Amino acid sequence: MVNNNKSGKDKSKIFPKGAKCVFMGNSFFHPVATKFDELATKSGKYPNHSMQLFKSAGPSGFPDALWANKSHRTQIINMLSSKDIELFGMVCPLEINNDAMKVVKRWIDTALSYNSKTSIFMAQPWGRHPTRKDTNTYKKLMSDHGEMLFNDLITPLRSSYPNINIYFLNYGECSGELKSLFEKKKCDKCITKMTGRSEKDPESKKHFIYRDEIGHAGTYIEEMAAITWMSWFYNGVSLNKIGKNEKSKEKLKQLGWNVDNVNDVLSAVGDVSEKYRL
């Protein structure tokens, strides 16, 4: 891990060669982790990257439920017990109270008991049922929720664990921005529908933003969110700058999306999240 902040004023750190990761979470989290793993592996730039992933659907994928389920807890602890895990990630609790804080700390303390240098990632996905709300309301709800999580969860955690890195990222803004672009008819031409069904045809998820009314992600959200993780942990490039130079544009074109759209989405995440970067 290296300090990526040339001013030296804060702890901004990345894993320039990749990291050994353990992630646990639900279906608004683990598909992004899977895409992150694919991008990191295919790039060939991160020889130290590896990922173990524990998936659990819906509410059972939040930290409290995973801890309460003995079988799930044991499987995840077995992943952490290798003693060389460098990055441990989970979904933020929906509500922050004493019980939620205690269970997050139990997970952190468990990870640190095996490797005292493990970094922690607290993730904020997008909100459920996105099409039930107008886009401005939806985006504001996610932004406000991010502020609440940062003030009530992340800041106290960073105070309680001053010697480790507590990452926080509102990658859920990918959803709100893509929803906005679609409604303005500015979305990539590959996207033909806001919501569709992909169970019978997995390839079709490339053509809509959400694959069901609940808000499970299509390919576009998954890939954009995964790029934000790459920025946060591996390359350190500001989300507002990705895709602005020719080299980056060529790499983004390989994903098959409109580069201007990609810049809009990543910049939107940057607008709400860069202030949270370590």
ABEGO torsion letter per residue (X at the ends): XBBABAAGABABBBBAAEBBBBBBEBAAAAAAAAAAAAAAAAAGABAABBBBBBBBBEAAABAAAAAABAAAAAAAAAAAAAGABABBBBBBBABBBAAAAAAAAAAAAAAAAABAABBBBBBBBBBBGAAABBAAAAAAAAAAAAAAAAAAAAAAAAAABAABBBBBBBAAAAAAAAAAAAAAGABBAABABABBBAAABAAAAAABABABAAGBBBAAAAAAAAAAAAAAAAAGBBAAABGABAAAAAAAAAAGBBAAAAAAAAAAAAAAAAAABX
